[in-house]
Amino acid sequence: MFDEDGSLDPVLKGILWLILGIAIAKVAWTWLKEDAWHWARDDVGGWFRDDVWGWLMGHPWWFALIILGTLVLLCFVVFSDRGGYVAYNDAPDGSANESSGSDPGSPAPKVLTFRMKQLAAMSADGFEQACADLLARDGFLRARRVGGSGDLGADVVAWDDDDKIVLQCKQYSGTVGSEAVQRFNGTAVPEHHAKVAVIVALNGFTRPATDFARRHGIVLVGRPELKRWAHGEHLYAAVEEEHSPA
């Protein structure tokens, strides 16, 4: 019924809106025929009564389609996502007001979050930038996207005080295998001097990749961890405790 972002299934949502639209159209039709007709007859000139009203009364299905179309347009305007992310008014730990030093009754600062379907729909560069934005949201310093030709596996870098964090971002449609993790392991520290090496994979990792990463201290952010991170948790809280830096 609900997708992993907590949104109602689009097909079910469409069916519910269709049922609601039909119900509203039926109520409106009944009102027009039984009550509004007297208003039109008594207070409006002959043009409306004879032309517009006559056409409406003679085409109930067209009237219903007009009502449904109006509702669909209204829903699209009101509920469509704007921008590349969804901003909620509550901090993940519920302590935004206290940490910001504002009055308890004031609105909490907005927290940058992404839906998984948004991350999946991004370009590769957009996915890397989203990861950089999430690092900045978590308080990491100088978070920026550096991926490109000759990046040697570093797509995003940031600093946790003096500790350099290097991310490789994999927006693959399938899981990331051990070979890709091994290549990143060969460049993260020797080439990029990473204190914390992280691979983010939209659709997770194979078991050999997970085992290799555990042996070599590489932090893996698979789909479950990415969902928690994208939905508002700090990166270190989203990954397993054993992968967090000491």
C-alpha positions as CSV (number, residue, x, y, z in Angstrom):
1,M,0.0,0.0,0.0
2,F,2.8,2.4,0.9
3,D,6.2,2.7,-0.8
4,E,9.5,2.8,1.1
5,D,9.3,6.6,1.4
6,G,6.0,6.3,3.2
7,S,4.0,7.6,0.2
8,L,0.8,5.9,-0.8
9,D,1.1,3.7,-3.9
10,P,0.4,5.9,-7.0
11,V,-2.1,3.5,-8.5
12,L,-4.1,3.2,-5.2
13,K,-3.8,7.0,-4.8
14,G,-5.3,7.5,-8.3
15,I,-8.2,5.1,-7.5
16,L,-8.9,6.9,-4.2
17,W,-8.9,10.3,-6.0
18,L,-11.1,8.9,-8.7
19,I,-13.6,7.7,-6.1
20,L,-13.5,11.0,-4.3
21,G,-13.9,12.9,-7.6
22,I,-17.0,10.8,-8.5
23,A,-18.5,11.4,-5.1
24,I,-17.9,15.2,-5.3
25,A,-19.3,15.3,-8.8
26,K,-22.4,13.4,-7.7
27,V,-23.0,15.7,-4.8
28,A,-22.4,18.8,-7.0
29,W,-24.8,17.4,-9.6
30,T,-27.5,16.7,-7.0
31,W,-27.1,20.2,-5.6
32,L,-27.3,21.8,-9.0
33,K,-30.4,19.9,-10.0
34,E,-32.3,20.3,-6.8
35,D,-31.2,23.6,-5.2
36,A,-29.1,25.7,-7.5
37,W,-31.7,25.4,-10.2
38,H,-34.0,27.7,-8.2
39,W,-31.2,30.3,-7.9
40,A,-30.5,30.1,-11.6
41,R,-34.2,30.4,-12.4
42,D,-34.9,33.3,-10.1
43,D,-31.8,35.4,-10.0
44,V,-29.9,34.9,-13.3
45,G,-30.8,36.0,-16.7
46,G,-32.1,33.9,-19.5
47,W,-28.8,33.4,-21.2
48,F,-27.4,31.4,-18.3
49,R,-30.6,29.5,-17.7
50,D,-31.3,28.6,-21.2
51,D,-27.8,28.1,-22.7
52,V,-25.3,27.2,-19.9
53,W,-27.7,25.6,-17.6
54,G,-29.5,23.7,-20.3
55,W,-26.2,22.3,-21.6
56,L,-25.1,21.2,-18.1
57,M,-28.4,19.4,-17.5
58,G,-28.2,17.7,-20.8
59,H,-24.5,16.5,-20.5
60,P,-24.0,14.9,-17.1
61,W,-21.0,12.9,-18.1
62,W,-19.2,16.0,-19.5
63,F,-20.0,17.8,-16.3
64,A,-18.5,14.9,-14.3
65,L,-15.3,15.0,-16.4
66,I,-14.9,18.8,-15.9
67,I,-15.2,18.3,-12.1
68,L,-12.7,15.4,-12.2
69,G,-10.2,17.4,-14.4
70,T,-10.4,20.3,-12.0
71,L,-9.7,18.1,-9.0
72,V,-6.7,16.4,-10.8
73,L,-5.3,19.8,-11.7
74,L,-5.7,21.1,-8.1
75,C,-4.1,18.0,-6.7
76,F,-1.1,18.3,-9.1
77,V,-0.6,21.9,-8.1
78,V,-0.9,21.3,-4.3
79,F,0.8,18.0,-3.9
80,S,3.5,17.9,-6.6
81,D,7.1,18.0,-5.2
82,R,8.9,21.2,-5.9
83,G,12.7,21.3,-6.2
84,G,15.2,18.4,-5.8
85,Y,14.3,17.6,-2.2
86,V,11.5,17.6,0.4
87,A,12.0,19.8,3.4
88,Y,10.3,18.9,6.7
89,N,9.9,21.2,9.6
90,D,11.1,18.8,12.3
91,A,14.7,17.8,13.0
92,P,15.3,14.1,13.0
93,D,16.0,14.0,16.7
94,G,13.3,16.5,17.6
95,S,15.8,18.9,19.2
96,A,16.0,21.5,16.5
97,N,14.5,24.3,18.6
98,E,16.8,23.7,21.5
99,S,20.0,23.4,19.4
100,S,19.1,26.6,17.5
101,G,18.5,28.6,20.7
102,S,15.1,29.8,19.5
103,D,12.0,30.0,21.5
104,P,10.2,26.7,22.1
105,G,7.1,27.9,20.3
106,S,9.0,29.1,17.1
107,P,9.0,26.9,14.0
108,A,11.8,24.4,13.8
109,P,14.4,24.9,11.0
110,K,13.8,22.9,7.9
111,V,15.8,19.7,7.5
112,L,17.1,18.6,4.1
113,T,15.7,15.2,3.0
114,F,15.3,13.2,-0.1
115,R,12.9,10.5,-1.1
116,M,14.4,7.3,-2.5
117,K,12.4,7.7,-5.7
118,Q,14.0,11.2,-6.1
119,L,17.5,9.8,-5.7
120,A,16.8,7.0,-8.2
121,A,15.5,9.6,-10.8
122,M,18.6,11.8,-10.6
123,S,21.5,11.9,-12.9
124,A,24.8,10.5,-11.7
125,D,26.1,14.0,-11.0
126,G,22.9,14.9,-9.3
127,F,23.1,11.8,-7.1
128,E,26.7,12.8,-6.1
129,Q,25.6,16.3,-5.3
130,A,22.7,15.0,-3.2
131,C,25.2,13.1,-1.1
132,A,27.4,16.2,-0.7
133,D,24.3,18.2,0.4
134,L,23.4,15.5,3.0
135,L,27.0,15.6,4.4
136,A,26.7,19.4,4.7
137,R,23.3,19.0,6.4
138,D,25.0,16.7,8.9
139,G,27.5,19.3,9.8
140,F,30.5,18.0,7.8
141,L,32.8,20.8,6.7
142,R,33.6,21.8,3.1
143,A,31.4,19.1,1.6
144,R,31.6,19.2,-2.2
145,R,31.3,17.0,-5.2
146,V,34.7,16.3,-6.9
147,G,33.7,13.4,-9.2
148,G,34.6,13.4,-12.8
149,S,37.2,12.2,-15.3
150,G,40.3,11.0,-13.4
151,D,38.7,11.2,-10.0
152,L,40.3,7.9,-8.9
153,G,37.1,6.9,-7.1
154,A,36.5,10.1,-5.1
155,D,33.1,11.5,-5.9
156,V,32.5,13.6,-2.8
157,V,34.9,14.8,-0.1
158,A,34.2,16.5,3.2
159,W,35.9,17.0,6.6
160,D,34.9,16.0,10.1
161,D,37.1,18.4,12.0
162,D,40.5,17.3,10.7
163,D,39.4,13.9,9.4
164,K,38.9,13.7,5.7
165,I,35.9,11.8,4.5
166,V,35.8,10.4,0.9
167,L,32.6,9.1,-0.7
168,Q,32.2,7.1,-3.8
169,C,28.6,7.2,-5.1
170,K,27.1,4.2,-7.0
171,Q,23.7,4.8,-8.5
172,Y,23.7,1.4,-10.1
173,S,20.4,-0.4,-10.9
174,G,21.9,-3.5,-9.4
175,T,24.1,-4.3,-6.4
176,V,27.7,-3.2,-6.2
177,G,30.2,-6.1,-6.3
178,S,33.4,-6.8,-4.5
179,E,35.6,-5.7,-7.4
180,A,34.3,-2.1,-7.2
181,V,34.9,-2.0,-3.4
182,Q,38.4,-3.4,-3.9
183,R,39.3,-0.7,-6.4
184,F,38.0,2.0,-4.1
185,N,40.0,0.5,-1.2
186,G,43.1,0.9,-3.4
187,T,42.7,4.6,-3.8
188,A,40.8,6.0,-0.9
189,V,43.7,6.1,1.5
190,P,46.8,6.1,-0.7
191,E,45.5,8.6,-3.2
192,H,43.0,10.7,-1.3
193,H,44.3,10.3,2.3
194,A,40.8,9.4,3.6
195,K,40.3,9.0,7.3
196,V,36.9,7.6,6.6
197,A,36.2,5.9,3.3
198,V,32.5,5.5,2.4
199,I,30.7,3.9,-0.6
200,V,27.1,4.8,-1.1
201,A,25.1,2.4,-3.3
202,L,21.5,3.1,-4.2
203,N,20.7,-0.6,-4.5
204,G,23.1,-2.1,-2.0
205,F,26.1,-4.5,-2.2
206,T,26.8,-8.2,-2.7
207,R,27.8,-10.3,0.2
208,P,31.4,-10.6,-1.0
209,A,31.5,-6.8,-1.2
210,T,30.2,-6.5,2.3
211,D,32.7,-9.0,3.7
212,F,35.6,-7.3,2.0
213,A,34.5,-3.8,3.2
214,R,34.2,-5.1,6.8
215,R,37.7,-6.6,6.7
216,H,39.2,-3.3,5.4
217,G,37.3,-0.8,7.4
218,I,35.3,0.7,4.5
219,V,31.9,2.1,5.4
220,L,29.1,0.8,3.2
221,V,25.9,2.8,2.9
222,G,23.4,0.3,1.2
223,R,19.8,1.0,0.4
224,P,18.5,0.7,4.0
225,E,21.2,3.0,5.4
226,L,20.8,5.4,2.5
227,K,17.0,5.6,3.2
228,R,17.6,6.5,6.8
229,W,20.3,9.0,5.9
230,A,18.2,10.6,3.1
231,H,15.2,10.7,5.4
232,G,17.0,12.8,8.0
233,E,19.3,10.7,10.2
234,H,23.0,11.7,10.6
235,L,25.3,9.6,8.4
236,Y,27.0,8.0,11.4
237,A,23.6,7.1,12.9
238,A,22.4,5.6,9.7
239,V,25.2,3.1,9.3
240,E,26.0,0.3,11.6
241,E,27.7,1.3,14.8
242,E,30.7,-1.0,14.1
243,H,31.4,1.1,10.9
244,S,31.4,4.5,12.7
245,P,34.8,6.1,13.3
246,A,36.2,5.8,16.7
